[in-house]
């Protein structure tokens, strides 16, 4: 064996000894492992395609020297109702002496949003947010966990609750008099692909003559974005003095959520939800003349806030 090979073997042996001593130093307390003090999360850039979550980990290095970049890693995993939404990791973290902050970026694929939305609506509009954070010190094949401050919180919304009422409301439009006796709005079938919203308005024609609902137009908006609309030309008779139910159904394509999501997050996780139902009423009035008027039977607006990251 020549002198060069002997030198290489000697250097390799010295490196293994030094690494082994470093592990022993951590075990016996000569070298103190860093401490993960806290982790905070905030939104970064959010588009229709992806959402960036920025995690900032505050780590304390109590040693009198820096820790090499290849010895420490950090990872974060985001779950909404146990649906994995994104994974972020940083394989090389440089730790100076004392306290320092490390930034980790996690990217959510927004194509997972329809799946989350379906779980949220099907779960009575509840979402459990779980962000698992972990920092690991790597020495000689050993992984030493230096902290796992997970975030777990519950987010609740109630998009339709205030739309339901049994308080009577007078709706006079032109020659036609209507009394809205009640309205019920609820979620129907919800899948990854679409969301069904159904409603029923109980009205009474207070006019002395019959009328007909010739057309209904229903729509829903979120942050001014049209999410879904539906038109029905199925006639509904409104005899005088009788209670009649006017139904409507909306079927939203859940891919529209990718357009809505940036407007929600970039507005501080706030959304204004708007629901409307208009009806075209036709018939012959008391004067014997034909009438056709459009009446807003339902105009509902409410705001909801999520705060998914707990900021």
Protein Blocks (a to p, Z undefined) as FASTA:
>chain_A
ZZklmmmmmmmmmmmmmmmmmmmmmmnomaccdddfbdcdddddddfkbccddddddddd
fbfbdcdfklpccdddddeehiafbdcddfbdcddehjddddddddddfklmmmmmmmmm
mnoopacddddddddddeehiacdfbjcdcdddddddfklmmpccbdcdddehjbccddf
bdcdddddddfkbccdddddddddfbfbdcddfbdcddddeehiafbdcddfbdcdddeh
iacdddddddddfklmmmmmmmmmmnoopacdddddddddddddfkopacdddddfbdcd
ddddfklnoZZ
